[in-house]
Amino acid sequence: MKMRKNVKRLVIGICVLVLTLMPLAGCSQTTAEKSSSGSESSASGSSGEAADGEVTKGLPEGFDEETVRNQAMEDIRLAESDDYEGWKARFAEELQSGLTEDAYTSYLAILEKKGAFKEFGSAAFLGQVVGGKKYGGILIIAKHEKEDIKYNIAYDEDMNLITFTI
C-alpha cells in the first residue's frame, strides 16, 4: 500500500514538474534567428551560444553559482519549515495562484518519510534563455536520514522561484 502511495506522489510530482516547465519550453523559431553581435555559427552549430529555449549546462549570464546554490538551500529550508504562505511567496507572482496547500502538504508527507535532514550534497547548474528572458536552475541533493531527495529548482532573473520539484 505504501508503494502505491509513493508511486502516486511521484506521478503527481512529475506532472507538476511538466506543468511548471511548460512556460520555459518556448517555441522553436521557424524564421531566421537574430545574429548576436555579428558572431557567426559554424556548420556544426557550436557557436557557444544556446538556441532560444535550449537548456544548457551552466547558468546563463547574470546568474552566479554561489548565489543560486545559497538561495536554493534557503528555499528548501523554508519549504521544510511548514510555512506554506512564506514558501508560496517565494514564487514568481504569476505562478502563485497555481500552488495549492494540498500539494504542499503532500510534499511535507513525503519529506517526513525521508527522515531528518542531514546536509546538502552535490549540485549541478542549468540555464535557459527564452525570448530574451534568462532562467537559472539547480539540481541539488538534500541528504536525509533514510533517503536523499533530489530537488529541481529554477529561478527567473529576479531570483523568484519558477520550479520547485523533488
VMD Tcl script that draws the C-alpha trace (Angstrom):
set ca {
  {0.00 0.00 0.00}
  {2.86 2.42 0.85}
  {4.49 1.70 -2.51}
  {1.29 2.62 -4.33}
  {1.08 5.95 -2.44}
  {4.72 6.75 -3.22}
  {4.19 5.99 -6.92}
  {1.09 8.20 -6.92}
  {3.05 11.05 -5.33}
  {5.89 10.57 -7.79}
  {3.46 10.77 -10.72}
  {1.89 13.91 -9.23}
  {5.37 15.40 -8.77}
  {6.28 14.66 -12.37}
  {3.04 16.23 -13.58}
  {3.75 19.35 -11.50}
  {7.28 19.46 -12.98}
  {5.97 19.20 -16.53}
  {3.34 21.89 -15.92}
  {5.90 24.15 -14.28}
  {8.46 23.74 -17.04}
  {5.99 24.29 -19.89}
  {6.33 28.10 -19.75}
  {10.10 27.64 -20.02}
  {9.96 25.34 -23.02}
  {9.50 28.15 -25.52}
  {8.66 27.65 -29.14}
  {11.11 26.93 -31.90}
  {11.57 29.81 -34.25}
  {10.99 28.97 -37.88}
  {12.34 32.29 -39.08}
  {16.00 33.22 -39.09}
  {17.49 33.66 -35.64}
  {18.84 37.06 -34.73}
  {22.60 37.29 -35.05}
  {24.29 38.06 -31.76}
  {26.84 40.84 -32.12}
  {27.83 39.71 -35.58}
  {29.14 36.34 -34.44}
  {28.76 33.53 -36.92}
  {27.68 29.98 -36.20}
  {29.81 27.18 -37.53}
  {28.36 24.43 -39.68}
  {28.19 22.16 -36.64}
  {26.12 24.75 -34.76}
  {28.67 25.15 -31.99}
  {28.79 28.91 -31.76}
  {28.99 28.80 -27.97}
  {25.50 30.33 -27.75}
  {22.41 28.28 -26.97}
  {19.39 28.45 -29.23}
  {16.32 30.17 -27.81}
  {14.67 27.81 -25.32}
  {17.54 25.31 -25.23}
  {18.53 24.10 -21.78}
  {22.29 24.33 -21.28}
  {24.79 23.14 -18.73}
  {25.82 26.02 -16.52}
  {23.99 29.19 -15.65}
  {23.25 31.96 -18.15}
  {24.98 35.32 -17.92}
  {23.79 37.30 -14.92}
  {23.45 34.29 -12.60}
  {26.09 33.25 -10.08}
  {26.51 29.62 -8.90}
  {27.09 30.56 -5.27}
  {24.03 32.83 -5.20}
  {21.80 30.22 -6.86}
  {23.04 27.44 -4.55}
  {22.58 29.56 -1.41}
  {19.10 30.65 -2.48}
  {18.11 27.05 -3.29}
  {19.28 25.87 0.14}
  {17.33 28.71 1.77}
  {14.20 27.87 -0.26}
  {14.47 24.18 0.65}
  {14.79 25.06 4.34}
  {11.77 27.36 4.02}
  {9.75 24.62 2.31}
  {10.70 22.14 5.03}
  {9.67 24.60 7.78}
  {5.93 24.03 7.22}
  {5.47 27.70 6.21}
  {3.20 27.34 3.18}
  {2.49 31.07 2.81}
  {6.18 32.01 3.09}
  {7.17 29.32 0.58}
  {4.39 30.33 -1.83}
  {5.53 33.97 -1.64}
  {8.97 32.94 -2.98}
  {7.44 32.04 -6.37}
  {7.05 34.41 -9.29}
  {3.75 36.23 -8.85}
  {2.16 34.70 -11.97}
  {2.76 31.16 -10.61}
  {1.47 31.67 -7.06}
  {-2.20 31.13 -7.94}
  {-1.39 27.63 -9.22}
  {0.16 26.50 -5.95}
  {-2.11 24.65 -3.56}
  {-1.83 23.91 0.11}
  {-2.79 20.28 -0.62}
  {0.23 19.85 -2.92}
  {2.43 21.43 -0.26}
  {1.02 19.09 2.39}
  {1.78 16.12 0.11}
  {5.37 17.36 -0.17}
  {5.66 17.54 3.62}
  {4.31 13.98 3.94}
  {6.97 12.69 1.52}
  {9.61 14.71 3.35}
  {8.62 13.18 6.69}
  {9.23 9.67 5.36}
  {12.79 10.58 4.32}
  {13.86 11.18 7.91}
  {15.71 14.10 9.43}
  {17.71 16.42 7.20}
  {21.47 15.85 7.44}
  {23.20 18.07 4.86}
  {23.21 19.33 1.30}
  {25.18 17.33 -1.22}
  {26.29 17.79 -4.80}
  {24.72 20.24 -7.22}
  {24.61 20.84 -10.96}
  {23.59 24.06 -12.67}
  {21.47 24.59 -15.78}
  {20.37 27.60 -17.74}
  {17.84 28.60 -20.32}
  {17.03 31.73 -22.30}
  {13.51 32.02 -23.69}
  {12.51 35.08 -25.66}
  {15.32 37.10 -24.11}
  {14.39 36.12 -20.53}
  {17.05 34.20 -18.60}
  {16.40 31.36 -16.18}
  {18.88 29.65 -13.88}
  {18.37 26.21 -12.42}
  {19.99 23.89 -9.94}
  {19.71 20.17 -9.34}
  {20.72 19.69 -5.71}
  {20.79 16.73 -3.35}
  {19.46 17.06 0.20}
  {20.73 14.20 2.32}
  {18.27 12.83 4.85}
  {18.43 10.05 7.43}
  {16.58 7.43 5.40}
  {16.81 8.59 1.79}
  {18.24 11.50 -0.19}
  {15.98 13.95 -2.01}
  {16.88 15.35 -5.42}
  {15.49 18.84 -5.86}
  {14.99 20.56 -9.22}
  {14.78 24.29 -8.61}
  {14.72 27.14 -11.13}
  {14.72 30.92 -10.85}
  {13.88 33.86 -13.04}
  {16.26 36.81 -13.36}
  {14.84 38.34 -10.14}
  {15.56 35.08 -8.24}
  {11.86 34.28 -7.88}
  {11.12 30.57 -7.82}
  {9.63 29.22 -11.03}
  {10.25 25.50 -10.41}
  {10.47 23.52 -7.17}
  {10.15 19.78 -7.52}
  {11.50 16.62 -5.95}
}
mol new
graphics top color blue
foreach p $ca { graphics top sphere $p radius 0.5 }
foreach p [lrange $ca 0 end-1] q [lrange $ca 1 end] { graphics top cylinder $p $q radius 0.2 }
display resetview
